[in-house]
Amino acid sequence: MTLPSVRHWQFDRPGGPEVLRLVEEPRVEPGFGELRLRVEALSLNRSDLMFLNDAYVEKPIFPSRFGSEVAGMIEAIGPGVEGFAISDRVATLNAFAISQYGTFGETALIPARAVVPVPDRLTAAEAASFGFAYLTNYFALFELGHLKPFQTVLVTAATSTTGLAALPMIRSAGAISIATTRTIKKRDALLAHGADHVVVTDEEDLVARVMEITGGHGADIAYDCVPATMGMQVVNALKRRGDWIVYGFMTEPEGFPWWSVAMRTVAFHLYKVSEFAGNPAIGLPGHEEKFIEAKRTIAAGLKSGRWKPLPIDRQFDGLACVPEALAYMASNQATGKIVVTLQATG
């Protein structure tokens, strides 16, 4: 029997949102270890733009499906999958190859290991707005940074979705966050989302402020996605033998502060979530035991309400709005998640 057709986004060449095509194909039955979701909402990440432009660590295989972070309801369960039932609400984690499992469509196939349950109290948009950021932060802060109570974490570009998710995680660990933003207009939003301190880098000296806040000790951990523009300041704001964790590059790096790193004996980590979660497309098997523990911790944090979905900056309605939503992301106006909600499919 041929299953009803559903729509999904794909592209045939690198570029911007204009290269995306909305195509219609039959539903596909899940294979071994897979689930099929009826997608209720999808949220955008910077990696989506990079993958679309063939500038990501993972390469598209044309014609390539597109998209990664979604939430929805299980409508089919493949062989070998246990612990899930039809109609369970779940959200994806960044633990699969986008080139194999592009998820931006009315339905999505996904490895069962790459989803977590969604509490009933969350809306579809909220359910699509936590998984990737929390998983990324979990390994960086707790596996690489070994975050402990009373330590201080410097979070650069903290109004990014990853940065915003890090703030309540740091607080729940009993640690202290210092969030950076370029302009004062985003200061209140960071404080409202859990930042203990905010440094406005266009107006304040980052190193001096961090040393003032920490009593001259310096930050224990720096969680950084702008090393090209702030790398030297970040290193000098760290304590001796502190951890500098770089998880992304908002701008192309041009140099490395070798001397400062050496003089302060800083431990440098160039971090990818797939080191722990796995991604077969780039040859990383991950660390299954640590990944399972991360999933358990995230699910418990959401269920208890201790960790919350990220604030939603803008919500678009309808699958056809994905290119418009991507263009809005590329404009760098957002503070919080950009989400597209879908109408129910038959």
Secondary structure as GFF3:
##gff-version 3
##sequence-region A 1 346
A	DSSP	beta_strand	5	11	.	.	.	ID=ss1
A	DSSP	three_ten_helix	17	19	.	.	.	ID=ss2
A	DSSP	beta_strand	20	26	.	.	.	ID=ss3
A	DSSP	beta_strand	34	43	.	.	.	ID=ss4
A	DSSP	alpha_helix	46	52	.	.	.	ID=ss5
A	DSSP	beta_strand	64	65	.	.	.	ID=ss6
A	DSSP	beta_strand	69	77	.	.	.	ID=ss7
A	DSSP	beta_strand	89	92	.	.	.	ID=ss8
A	DSSP	beta_strand	107	111	.	.	.	ID=ss9
A	DSSP	three_ten_helix	112	114	.	.	.	ID=ss10
A	DSSP	beta_strand	115	117	.	.	.	ID=ss11
A	DSSP	alpha_helix	124	127	.	.	.	ID=ss12
A	DSSP	alpha_helix	131	138	.	.	.	ID=ss13
A	DSSP	pi_helix	139	144	.	.	.	ID=ss14
A	DSSP	beta_strand	152	155	.	.	.	ID=ss15
A	DSSP	alpha_helix	161	172	.	.	.	ID=ss16
A	DSSP	beta_strand	176	181	.	.	.	ID=ss17
A	DSSP	three_ten_helix	184	186	.	.	.	ID=ss18
A	DSSP	alpha_helix	187	192	.	.	.	ID=ss19
A	DSSP	beta_strand	197	200	.	.	.	ID=ss20
A	DSSP	alpha_helix	206	213	.	.	.	ID=ss21
A	DSSP	beta_strand	219	224	.	.	.	ID=ss22
A	DSSP	alpha_helix	227	237	.	.	.	ID=ss23
A	DSSP	beta_strand	238	246	.	.	.	ID=ss24
A	DSSP	alpha_helix	258	264	.	.	.	ID=ss25
A	DSSP	beta_strand	267	270	.	.	.	ID=ss26
A	DSSP	alpha_helix	274	277	.	.	.	ID=ss27
A	DSSP	three_ten_helix	280	282	.	.	.	ID=ss28
A	DSSP	alpha_helix	288	304	.	.	.	ID=ss29
A	DSSP	beta_strand	312	317	.	.	.	ID=ss30
A	DSSP	three_ten_helix	319	321	.	.	.	ID=ss31
A	DSSP	alpha_helix	322	330	.	.	.	ID=ss32
A	DSSP	beta_strand	337	341	.	.	.	ID=ss33
###
